[in-house]
Amino acid sequence: MPIDLTATTGENLPHERVLVVKGARSGLTISIAVHSTVLGQALGGCRVWTYDNWVEAFNDSLRLAEGMTMKNAAAGLNRGGGKTVIYLPRGTVLSAEERHAAMLDLGDAIESLGGAYMTAEDVGTSAEDMAVVATRTSYVCGLPSSEGGVGEPSDATAAGVYAGLLATLEEVFGSREVAGRRITVLGLGHVGSILAMRLASEGAVLTVTDVNPVKRALAESLGATWVEPETAHLVEGDLFVPAGVGGVLTDKVIDELRVKAVVGPANNQLAARSGAERLRARGIVWAPDFVVNAGGVIFLSMMNEDQPSAEATRERVDAIGDIVSNIFMVARERGITTLEAAEDIALARLREPANA
């Protein structure tokens, strides 16, 4: 059923469309938020995650969809922003059959939006899940290569983060040399692991952690130091790389950081918008996450065009480094935060159609 945002929140939100449905097969609450289609069809993944209640999941879909609008615009894509969140009550573990049912329900919900929004994998979902969604709607991408899809975007996301990381090193140290740099990676999921392995191969002095203790084996294979997640931000070094869940940059964490810069793939790293100014006041350079982690959505968008080019896609992903460098320059010259500089880039693109 479509949600009446005014009745739900007491005010009109900037989102174009919001759909909240209870899956007919799975019984799970699915929230789809389409924030903007100004630049084109909204694109954003489906997150399957646990929350205290469905309202939290709904609000997360709104927040994440708006973030996708900014991400896609800043990356230069002709795509709007949207996001799906499938709510799991705390302690819920889906069986294979229940997951299959949820993906079928998701496909039906997306189809009902008539092409305004295309989904893909995200936290808690996979290319195989998207293949199930594709049996109910064509508005899905990131299917397994074995089924004619382009596969999961983790490699592209990691490549974009690496480009942003090099730009950050250059901003802080005047050199893109990775060897010898003390780097802490918080989170060793798909992207974090790929990034950690690349940094280790180039001679970085790594400290790593993850909420899953099994990841200690990766740390040992890389010759990295392992710390507990709650103390990772206390490690003295050059770069802090958030690569797990969002909201890690709280006021307390920012005040305790012992690094020169923060750059990583985690979404929504700032616990509060004011964190950008807090980082700036401490002299810590922050590369905005929605720019740095755009490699995956660039890959999914460009490789699903009518005439996809792997070379052009790689070049666009690598260009994330140039965008990050430009953000640093604008922030310096205008005396503003890197968040404000990045948002200005995205908002300028969103105004382009009106000025055409």
N, C-alpha and C positions, 0 to 999 in steps of 0.2 A: 504494500500500500504506500502511496506517496505520503510523505510527512509534511505537515503544515509547519514550516519553520517558525512562523510567528507564534503559533499556539504552543509550540514546544519550548522555545527559548525566550519568548517575550520580546524578540526583536527580529528584524529581517537580516539574515546572514547573506554574505556576498555570493553564495553558491547558486548556480543556475538550477540544478536539480538535485534532489536527494530522494533516495528510495530505500525504505526499510521493509524487509519482508521476512516472514517466517517460512523457511524452506518446507515445501510440501512433503518431501521425502525424509529429510534429515531432522526437521524440527528446530534447526539452528537459526538464530537471528542474523540476517545478512544486511549490512549497511553499505550502500553505494552512494558516494558523493561525487557529483560532477561540479567542480568549482568553476571552470571556465572553458568555453569552446571558441574564444575570440580568435585564437591563432589556428584552430583546426580541431579535429576530433580529440577529445580528452583521452589521455593515455596514462595509466598508472596501475600498479600491481594489486594483487589480492593478498591480504594478510590474514592468516588464521592464527589467532592469539587468545590468551586467557585474560579476562578482566573480572573485576568484582561484580559488574552488572552490565547489561546491554547498553545502558546510556553512556557508560565510559567508552565502550566500543564504537558507538555512534559518533561521539565527540571526536574520537581518534580518527575516524574516517573523514570528518570535516577538516580537521587540522592537516592530515596527510594530503588530502586532495588539494588544498591551497598551496601546500609545499610543492606539489607536483606542477602546478601552474607556474610557479616561480622557477623551478628547476628546468622545465622544458623551454620556457622563454629565454632564460639566461644561456641555455645551451644552443640557442639559435634554431630550435626545431619548430616546425609549423604544427605544433600539437598543443592542445589545452591540457588541463590538469584534472585528474580524477583519482579516486582510490576506493577500494573495497576492503571492508573488515568483516570477517566472520567471527562472531563472538563465541568463545568457549568459556563456560563457567570454570572457576578455579578447580583444579584437580581433574578436569576432563581429558581423557586420552581417546582419540578417535580410532576405532578399528578401521581396517581397510574398507569394509563395506560402508561404514558411516562416512568416511572421507569421500568415497565415490558418490554417495548420495548427496553430500554437500556440494560437490563440484557440479553435479547435474542441476541442482537448485540454483547455483550461481549462474550457470549458463542461461537458464530460463530468465533470471532477473536481468541479466545484461541484455538479452535479446529484447526484453520489453522496453528498453530505452531507445530502440530504433537506430542504433549506430552512433549515438552521442558519445559513447564511451567504449574504449577497448581496454581489456585487462591483460595481465601477464602474471608471472610468478613473483612472489615477494616473500617476506618472512613467513615461514610456516607452510609454504606451497612450493611446488616443483614443476618442471616441464611436463612430467607425467600427469600431474593434476590438470594442467592446461589442456592436455590432450582429451581429457574427459569433458572439460568445459566446452571444447570444440565440437562435441557431438550435439550440443544444444544451441550453439551460436557461432557465427563466423567472426564475431568481434573479440578475438582473443589472439595473442601472439606468444612467442617463446615456447612453441611446441618442441618435442624431441626431434632431433635430426632424422631419426629413424622413421618419423612420420611426416617428413617433409618440412619440418619447422627449423628454426635457427638455433634451437637449444637454449640453455640457460645463459644469462648475461654476466655471470660472475667474473669471467676473465676480462671482459670489457670494462666492467666497473672497476676492477683492480687496476687496469691499465690507466684509466682516467685518474684514479687516486694517486697513482705513481707520478703521473705528469704534474698533478697539483702539488705533490710533495716536493718534486724537484724545483718547481717555481717558488715554493716556500723557503727551501734551503737557500736559493739564490737571493731572495729578499732579505733573509736574516744574516746570512754568512757571506754573500757575494760569490758563492760557488755552488754548483749543483752536485758536487762530489758527495757520494753516499758513504764511501769507505771511512770508517772511524767515527761516524756520527752515532751518538747515543740516542737510540730511538726506543720508545716504549709503545707496544701495541696492546691495546685493551680490547680483547675479543678475537677469537680465532675460528670464526665461522668460515664460510666459503671464501669471502673476499679478504678477510683478515689473514687467513692462512696463506692465500696466494701472495698477498703483499709481503707478509713476513718472510716467506721463502725467497722472494726476489731481493728483498733488502739484505737478508743474510748472505745471499750469493754475491752481493756487491760489497760485502765487507762491513756492513753496519754492526754496531755493538748493540745487540738486541736484548730487551727485557720484554717478556710476553706474559699474558695471563688470559684466562677464560673461566666462566662459571662452571664449565664442564672439566673436571679434573683429568679426564682421558686425554685432553689436549697437552698434558705434560710431556707425552711421548714426542709430539711435534717439537716442543721446546728443546728437548734433549737432542733430537736429530739435527736441529739448527745450531746447537751450541749456545742457545739463548738462556738467560737467567729467568727463572719462574718466580713470580710473586703472586700474592693473593689479589683478587680483583679490587677489593676495597682499599688497597694500599698502592695500587699502580700509579696513581697520580702523584704520589709522594716521591717517586724515583727521580733523582736529579739527572738531567740529560739535556738533549738538544730539542727533540720533538716528542710530543705526546700524540698518539694516534688512536682516537676513539673508533673502534670498529665493531661495537656491539649494539646494545639498545640505546635509545635516545635519552635525553635529559641528564647526561652525565656531568655536564658543566654547570653545576650548582654554584651558588656564591661561595660556599665553603670550599669546594674543590678548586675553583678559580683562585681563591686566596692562598691555597696550599700548593698550587702547581710550582714546580721547580724546573721549568723548561723555557726555551726561547719562543716556541711556537706550537700551535695545535693544528693538525691537519689529518683528516681521516674520513672513512666512508660512512660512519654511523649517521643516520638521519636525525634531525632535530636535536642536535648536541646541546644547545643552550636550554637550560631548565627555565630560564626567563629571558626575555628579549634584552633586558638590562645587562645581561652577561657580556654582550658584545662590548659595551662601554667599560665594563669592569676589566675585561681582558686588555683593552686598549690602555686603560689607566695604569695597569701593571707592566705595560711594555711587552705584552705577549702577543705575538702575531697570530691571528686566527684566520684560516682559510675557510670561508663559509661552506658548510656541508652540502647544501643543495647545488652548488657549483661543482665541487670536488667529486661528488659521487654520481655525476650524471652520465658516466660512461655506459652504464647498463641500459638506460632508457634511450640513449643515442643509438646504441646497437640494435635494440628492439625496433625502434622507429625506422631507422634507415635500412635495415636488412629486411623489413617487411614492405618496402616500397615496390612499385611495379617492376623497376629495373634496379635491383639492389647492387651496390658496389662495395665489396669488402675493403678495397683500398680507400675509397672515400670515407667509409665508416671509421677505419683506423685513423685517418687523418683528422676527422672531426673529434674523435676521442682524445687524440694526442693534443689537440688544440685547447683542451681544458686547461693545460698549463699556461697558455697565452692569456686565457680569460682570467685566471687567478692572478697572473702578473699585472694585468690591467687593473684589476680590483685593488691590489695593493697600491698601485700608483695613484689611482683616483682618491683612495682613502687618505694617502699622505698629502696630496696636493690640496684637498678640500678640508682636511682636518676632521674627517668623519670616520665612523667605524667601518670595518670591512663589510659588515652586514648591510649597512646603508648603501655602500657603494655597489654591492652585488644586487641589491633590490632595485637600485636605479637602473641597472642594465636590463633587468627583467621587465620592469615597468615601462621602460622606453619601447621595448618590443611590443608590449601589450597595447600601447597607444598607436602603433604604426598603422593598423587597419583603419582607424578613425581618421588618420591624417592622409591616407592614400587618395 
